[in-house]
Amino acid sequence: MGDIMSDFTNGFGDDLGRALVAPKSIALIGVSGDATKLSARPLQFCQQHGFAGKIFIVNPRRDLVLGIKAYPSVSAIPEKVDHAYILLGTELVEAALDDCIAAGVRIVSVLADGFAEAGSQGQARQARLVAKATAAKIMLIGPNSMGVVNTNNGFICTTNAAFKVDKLPRGRLAVLSHSGSLIGTLVSRGQARNIGFAALVSLGNEAQSCVGRLGLTLVEDDNIDGFVLFLETMRNPQIFAEFAAAATRLGKPVVAYMLGKSADGQALSVSHTGAMTGEAAAVRAFLAQHSVAEVHQFDALFEAPALLMKKPRLGLRPRRATVVTTTGGGGAMLVDQLSLRGVKLAGLSPASRAFFRSQNIPSGTGKLVDVTLAGAQYDIMKKAITQLINDPETGIVVVAIGSSAQFHPELAVKPIIDAVAENPKAAPVAAFPLPVAVKSIMMLEAAGIPCFGSVESCADSIGLLLCDDAGSDLDDGDQSHQIGMKADDHLPLRQQLDTIIEETEIGASGGLLNEVDGYQLFTALGIEGPRQLFLPARDFKAGVTKNSAKSAAIAAVAVAEAGLDFPLVAKLVSADLPHKSDYGAVVLSIESEAALEAAITEMQRVVKIHAPTATIDGILVQEMALGLGEALVGLRHDNLVGPVITVGAGGIFAEIYQDVSIRPAPVSLATAHRMIAEVKGFATLRGYRGKPKGDLDALALLITNLSRLADVDRIAEAEINPVLVRSEGVLMLDALIRIGPRDSVDGANI
């Protein structure tokens, strides 16, 4: 995939973004002569909004279309075409793309449906488009794309009816959306708030050019300050990560609203990890890892970016909010919502309290700064805001404005605007007018003060601004993932693990490894278990499934000869029994040889009843170990974002309470420690109320080493549950690994 990306990128010049959103010439292929038809809209909108580039019409059936000369093909156009929009029916799209390739078009958007979403024939049709476009180094957008828009130059090349408005507000945000209708929704909702956008792209099927590829194309555009993403899936996480990193480096916030995070991958999982880490949780962790602000309130999509662009203003200020209000109830509501999102709240510092007292400014009590009706007086409100934003103990000031915002904006918001204007390097300010106050909102936003229409959107956005970026671990570097490894220094770890997998009997189609084979993989990572003895079924003359009593006696003798110390744990080893306790295939606290014989006999009897077709590979006997607590550590390849690692309290409790921490894998030691700190169930292991402390350093090392399985393509799931945490060291008590098919390679668009 890397070679494809390199060829694709190098095939374009530095002005690919210009051809995408500011082409010098466009070809509209298939424009109808009927002005009421959908295919006529891109022409009408470009004319209406003053697009200065050249527009060429392609329609082989007409010489004139809506008064404009029509060409029989793109190749017949006498000038170079930067961008073409194919408005034809499904069956005609491929021939039109061939024509664009012959004419050397840079960008091709496709409106038609009937491709990947339309069954096997449509998928084959789409695959041909992608292959042709990629070979020709054309950026293909769609199919199912409602087009590309640039409000700043009148390039309104879309079929979305929302762009029929007389005037489009201009802005500095780029919108990348899987839903074509949503680009119109955002424009109309933003227009009601006088919030505009620079570029809007409908991605449709995202057949070739993914969100990340388009983001990388636009990220260095000086006319774009941030990105708004409406996502239905994640098709190429690697390129998305590159885009997010570039946006972060340039200080351009990326805000995402994602739906369609299905549980399909979760349903296919075998491990407890899979049951807890479905697509939704994995995507959430992936976005946080890459500093993408995921919002859950739709309005926050266009409200949050303005606030997030203020993050540099925080500097070394504390990550907390000071809520100032002229209405106690409204301020309290905002405090509640901020608290629910984990935002740290601060009232007046001693210095600010002294200032308020000296100026006779009411301040209320506790963490809510309630200036009451005095806030409707210009001088008092300006003094209050000026003091707070210049106080080094202030993080961000959030002003909840009462009814005066609707009727007296010159008193309610003008002092806030003036205080901010006179102190451009002070703490950031955000505003939440409680009433519908259109004039106040427009005044605030015109002054660069982020403003919110709902308390939920306001609280979400402030929470994102003040997060300490703990979710993003990209600055950790590669902190010795190999500490404690037992890998052969002469062979790369990945090669060793691949060899172990090939030596098992798993086969090309994949499946579950039995516990003993799983132990081999984990041991290669430097992860240790208790002393144990595996007795393969083939070593028993009668076979474990044919003569339970005899096999139990043989096992007891072998254990005695091995010198294992009681108490012991006995397990039946079978890839058909991933969760042994569910089938009675594990017995704990075995105190004698007689008890061991009885336990093995009983396990075989019970398994024959509950899983009669299970293949028993042998008996595993381990010394029973004691510790201070248990952890679950698991890795799975998520359908959307690739490998993720999950850490939680051990046993079944992590699954019941969903008390887990998730990150894209692999992870560094620093990230592993952060994950451990996020799990509430580890409180006792941290020494809560005098409890003995567990060796969390050893647990972090295990997490880091296990996460390296992310580099092994065939490992679909890997889990240790439980990991026994002791005062010194950790032990692997149970292992589960699921191997994917040998030829499973994820398709990748660019």
FIKEFI-633473 format. One record per residue (C-alpha): y negated, x negated, z negated; residue in three letters. Coordinates in steps of 0.2 Angstrom, whole numbers, plus 5000, padded with zeros to 4 digits. Each point is the difference from the previous one (the first is absolute). Example, Ala and Ser with C-alpha at 12.3 -4.5 7.8 and 13.67 -1.06 7.14 Angstrom:
2
502249384961ALA 498349945003SER 
//
This chain:
750
500050005000MET 498849854996GLY 500249945018ASP 499650175007ILE 498550014989MET 499449835005SER 500150045019ASP 499250174998PHE 498549944990THR 499849845011ASN 500050115016GLY 498450084995PHE 498349924998GLY 498850014985ASP 499350165007ASP 501550114998LEU 499150104987GLY 498550035012ARG 501250075013ALA 500850114987LEU 498450084993VAL 498649945011ALA 500749995018PRO 498849965014LYS 501050125011SER 501350144997ILE 501350095011ALA 500450184996LEU 501650035009ILE 500450195003GLY 498450084996VAL 500050185005SER 498850085011GLY 499950154988ASP 498749954987ALA 500950124987THR 501649895000LYS 500449884986LEU 500149865013SER 498250025004ALA 499449974983ARG 499949805000PRO 498950015015LEU 498950134992GLN 499849924983PHE 499649835008CYS 498650085010GLN 499450104986GLN 499949864988HIS 499249875012GLY 501449885004PHE 499149865010ALA 501649935007GLY 500750055017LYS 501250155001ILE 501250005014PHE 501150165004ILE 501749995006VAL 500750155009ASN 501049985016PRO 499850195004ARG 498150005000ARG 498649915008ASP 498850074986LEU 500450054983VAL 498650094990LEU 498749925012GLY 500649824999ILE 500949905013LYS 501949994997ALA 501149865005TYR 501950025005PRO 500549864988SER 499349884987VAL 500549865013SER 498850085012ALA 498549994988ILE 498949865008PRO 499649924982GLU 500949944986LYS 500550134987VAL 500149954981ASP 500750164993HIS 501050145008ALA 500550174992TYR 501550095008ILE 499850194999LEU 501550045010LEU 501650094996GLY 501449914993THR 501049975016GLU 498549925009LEU 499549884986VAL 501249865005GLU 499349995018ALA 498250004993ALA 500449864989LEU 500749905014ASP 498450035009ASP 499049944985CYS 501149845000ILE 499749975018ALA 498150024998ALA 500049884985GLY 499350134987VAL 499949934982ARG 500250154989ILE 501050165005VAL 500050164989SER 501350145003VAL 499750184995LEU 501650085005ALA 501450044988ASP 501950015004GLY 500449824996PHE 500849934984ALA 499950174991GLU 500950095014ALA 501849944998GLY 501049865009SER 499250035017GLN 498349994993GLY 500449844990GLN 500649925016ALA 498550055009ARG 498949934986GLN 501049844999ALA 499649975019ARG 498250024997LEU 500049884986VAL 501049875010ALA 498850015015LYS 498449994990ALA 500649854989THR 500649915016ALA 498350035008ALA 499149954984LYS 499250174999ILE 499550084984MET 500850185000LEU 499450134988ILE 501050164998GLY 500950095007PRO 499350164992ASN 498449924997SER 498450115000MET 499049855005GLY 498849874994VAL 498250034994VAL 498549894997ASN 498550104993THR 498849855002ASN 500149995019ASN 500550175005GLY 501849955005PHE 500750174995ILE 501649985010CYS 501050144991THR 500750185002THR 499650054982ASN 498850155001ALA 499149944984ALA 499049885010PHE 499150145010LYS 498750004986VAL 498249965006ASP 499849854990LYS 501249884992LEU 499549914984PRO 500249815003ARG 500949894987GLY 500849844996ARG 501850054996LEU 501449995012ALA 501450145000VAL 501849975005LEU 501050164999SER 501750055005HIS 499450185001SER 498850035014GLY 499350164993SER 499549904984LEU 498849905009ILE 499050165003GLY 500350064983THR 499249844993LEU 498650015011VAL 499650184996SER 500249974981ARG 499049845000GLY 498650095010GLN 499850124986ALA 499649864989ARG 499149895013ASN 501349885000ILE 500449935017GLY 501349885008PHE 499949865012ALA 501750015009ALA 501450134999LEU 501749975008VAL 501450135002SER 501649894999LEU 501350145005GLY 501849945001ASN 499449824996GLU 501349955013ALA 499349835003GLN 498449964992SER 500150034981CYS 498750034987VAL 500049824995GLY 499849945018ARG 498550115003LEU 499349964983GLY 500149815005LEU 499250045016THR 498550084992LEU 499949914983VAL 498749875006GLU 498950125008ASP 498349984992ASP 499650195002ASN 501550044989ILE 499949984981ASP 501650084994GLY 501550105006PHE 500750184997VAL 501850025003LEU 500950175001PHE 501949955001LEU 501650105002GLU 501149845000THR 500049815000MET 500849935016ARG 499649824999ASN 499649944982PRO 499949825005GLN 498550025012ILE 499350134988PHE 500049874987ALA 499149885012GLU 498650135003PHE 499850034981ALA 499949824996ALA 498649985014ALA 499150154994ALA 500049934982THR 499549835005ARG 498550085009LEU 499550114986GLY 500450165010LYS 500950134989PRO 501550095007VAL 500350184993VAL 501650095004ALA 500650184998TYR 501950015003MET 501150145003LEU 501850025006GLY 500749884987LYS 501750085001SER 501549984989ALA 501349965014ASP 500249824996GLY 500150054982GLN 501450125004ALA 501049865008LEU 499949884986SER 501549974988VAL 499149904986SER 499050074986HIS 498649905008THR 500150105016GLY 500050164990ALA 498349954992MET 499249915015THR 499850125014GLY 498849985014GLU 498550074990ALA 500149874986ALA 500449865012ALA 498550045011VAL 498950014985ARG 500549834994ALA 499849935017PHE 498350065003LEU 499549944982ALA 500749835004GLN 498949985015HIS 498450074992SER 500050165009VAL 499250144990ALA 501250155001GLU 499150164996VAL 500850174996HIS 498450115002GLN 499650035018PHE 498149994998ASP 500249834992ALA 500549935017LEU 498250015006PHE 499249994982GLU 500949854993ALA 499649865013PRO 498150004996ALA 500549974981LEU 501349875004LEU 498749905010MET 499149984984LYS 501449904992LYS 499149835003PRO 498650074989ARG 501250014985LEU 500149815000GLY 500549944983LEU 499550174992ARG 501350094989PRO 501250115010ARG 499450164991ARG 498950155003ALA 498550074990THR 499850195003VAL 498250064999VAL 499750195001THR 498650134999THR 501450134996THR 501249974986GLY 501450115007GLY 499949925017GLY 500049834993GLY 501450044989ALA 501050065015MET 499749845009LEU 500549904985VAL 501650094999ASP 500549975018GLN 499549824998LEU 501149984985SER 501550085008LEU 499949875013ARG 500049864988GLY 498249955002VAL 499249914986LYS 498550094993LEU 498549924991ALA 498650094991GLY 498449904996LEU 500049824996SER 499149954984PRO 498549945011ALA 499950165010SER 500250114985ARG 498549914992ALA 499050025016PHE 500450185001PHE 499550024982ARG 498449915003SER 499550115015GLN 500650164991ASN 501350045013ILE 501450114995PRO 501749925002SER 501350114991GLY 501449934991THR 501749915005GLY 500349945017LYS 499050135010LEU 498149965002VAL 499350174999ASP 498150005003VAL 499950195000THR 498550085008LEU 499049854998ALA 500949945016GLY 499050125010ALA 498549894996GLN 499749875013TYR 499349864988ASP 501450024987ILE 501450015013MET 499449855009LYS 499849904984LYS 501850054995ALA 500849955016ILE 499049845002THR 500549944982GLN 501950045003LEU 500149925017ILE 499249844994ASN 501149994984ASP 501349875003PRO 501250104990GLU 500050145013THR 501350015013GLY 499550155011ILE 498850144996VAL 500650175005VAL 498750144999VAL 500650184998ALA 498550105005ILE 499750184995GLY 499150155007SER 498449915003SER 500949915015ALA 499950165009GLN 498250064997PHE 499149844995HIS 500749855009PRO 498349914998GLU 500450004981LEU 501949995000ALA 500449875013VAL 498349915004LYS 500049904984PRO 501849945003ILE 499649955018ILE 498449914995ASP 500949914986ALA 501349945011VAL 498849955014ALA 499049894988GLU 501549914993ASN 501149965015PRO 501149884991LYS 500450114985ALA 501650094996ALA 500650135013PRO 499550184998VAL 501050165005ALA 499450184999ALA 500950174998PHE 498950155001PRO 500850154993LEU 499250145010PRO 500050015018VAL 498449895003ALA 499949955019VAL 498349934999LYS 500449894985SER 501649945008ILE 499149955015MET 498749914991MET 501249904990LEU 501149955014GLU 498549955011ALA 499549894986ALA 501849925000GLY 500650084984ILE 501750075002PRO 500150184996CYS 501550124997PHE 500350185003GLY 501450024987SER 500449934983VAL 501849965006GLU 499449905015SER 498749914989CYS 501249954987ALA 501349945013ASP 498749895009SER 499449934984ILE 501749964994GLY 500349915017LEU 498449904998LEU 500449944982LEU 501849965003CYS 500249824995ASP 501149975016ASP 501549974990ALA 501050095013GLY 499549875013SER 501049844997ASP 499649925016LEU 499049864992ASP 501549944989ASP 500649885013GLY 501849955001ASP 500349964982GLN 501749925000SER 501250145004HIS 501449874998GLN 499849964982ILE 501850014992GLY 500850025017MET 501849945003LYS 499849995018ALA 500749855010ASP 498649895004ASP 500749965017HIS 500050185006LEU 498650135000PRO 500350144988LEU 500050135014ARG 501349915009GLN 501149994984GLN 499850184997LEU 500450055017ASP 501649894999THR 500550094984ILE 499850175008ILE 501049955016GLU 501449934988GLU 500250174992THR 501050145008GLU 498550115003ILE 500150005019GLY 498750025013ALA 499650184996SER 499549954982GLY 500350104984GLY 500149974981LEU 500649834993LEU 501150014986ASN 499349934984GLU 500849835001VAL 499449975017ASP 498350064994GLY 500149874986TYR 500249865012GLN 498350045009LEU 499150024984PHE 500849844993THR 499349915015ALA 498350054995LEU 500249924983GLY 500450174991ILE 501349994987GLU 501250124992GLY 501149994985PRO 501749905000ARG 501250105010GLN 501750015008LEU 500450095017PHE 501850055003LEU 500250055018PRO 501250145004ALA 501049895011ARG 500549894985ASP 501050144992PHE 501750025006LYS 500050194998ALA 498250025005GLY 498750084989VAL 500150175008THR 501950014999LYS 500549954983ASN 498650014987SER 500949954985ALA 500749845008LYS 498449955008SER 499150034983ALA 501249894991ALA 499849865013ILE 498150014999ALA 500149994981ALA 501149845001VAL 498849925013ALA 498550044989VAL 500849914985ALA 500449855011GLU 498249995005ALA 499450004982GLY 498750145002LEU 499450054983ASP 500150184994PHE 499150125000PRO 500250035019LEU 499550115014VAL 501350055013ALA 499550085017LYS 500950055016LEU 499349915014VAL 499750115015SER 498750025014ALA 500450184999ASP 499450024982LEU 498249945000PRO 499650084983HIS 501649974990LYS 499650104985SER 499950165011ASP 501949975004TYR 500649944983GLY 500249825008ALA 499249904986VAL 500549984981VAL 498949924988LEU 500349924983SER 501949955002ILE 500549914984GLU 501849955004SER 501349965013GLU 500950174996ALA 498350095002ALA 499749915016LEU 501750055007GLU 499750184995ALA 498250005008ALA 500649945017ILE 501450135000THR 498850144996GLU 498749945012MET 501350005014GLN 500650184995ARG 498350075000VAL 499449925016VAL 501650075009LYS 499450184994ILE 498249985004HIS 500049885015ALA 501850015007PRO 499549915017THR 499149864991ALA 500649825005THR 500249904984ILE 499749815004ASP 500549944982GLY 499550004982ILE 498449914993LEU 500049954982VAL 498549944992GLN 499549944983GLU 498950134992MET 498249944997ALA 498750064988LEU 498149995003GLY 498350084995LEU 499950125015GLY 500450045018GLU 499149995016ALA 500350065018LEU 499549895014VAL 500450065018GLY 499549975018LEU 500150115015ARG 499450005018HIS 498850155001ASP 500050105016ASN 498149985002LEU 499449844992VAL 501549894999GLY 500749914984PRO 499450064983VAL 500549944983ILE 500150124985THR 500049964982VAL 500350124986GLY 500950034983ALA 501949985002GLY 501350135000GLY 499650185006ILE 498350014991PHE 499049925014ALA 500750135012GLU 499750144987ILE 498249954996TYR 499549925016GLN 499249864989ASP 500149865013VAL 498949875009SER 500249985018ILE 499449865012ARG 500349945018PRO 501349864999ALA 500149864998PRO 498949974985VAL 499349854990SER 500349974982LEU 498250064996ALA 500450165009THR 501650024991ALA 499149984983HIS 498850135005ARG 501450125005MET 500849984983ILE 498350034992ALA 499950175009GLU 501650074993VAL 499750104984LYS 501949994996GLY 499849814997PHE 498950034985ALA 501349954987THR 500449845010LEU 498249954999ARG 500250014981GLY 499350174997TYR 499850044981ARG 500949844995GLY 501550015011LYS 500749845006PRO 499449945016LYS 501149995015GLY 500049865013ASP 498850085012LEU 499749835009ASP 501950005004ALA 499950185006LEU 498549955011ALA 501049865008LEU 501450115003LEU 498950135009ILE 499249865010THR 501749935006ASN 500850175004LEU 498550045010SER 500449865012ARG 501450115007LEU 498650095009ALA 500249855013ASP 501850055004VAL 499950135013ASP 501750084997ARG 499750044981ILE 499550185000ALA 500150024981GLU 500349884985ALA 499950054982GLU 500549924983ILE 500150144987ASN 499949964987PRO 499349834997VAL 500349964982LEU 498449924993VAL 500349894985ARG 498949894989SER 500449865011GLU 500550035018GLY 500750155009VAL 501750055007LEU 500550115015MET 501250134994LEU 500350105016ASP 499749975018ALA 499850115015LEU 499749945018ILE 500050115016ARG 500149905016ILE 499250085016GLY 500849995018PRO 500049835008ARG 499050055015ASP 498750114991SER 498349945005VAL 498550114997ASP 499050045016GLY 498349934999ALA 498450065009ASN 498549895002ILE 
//
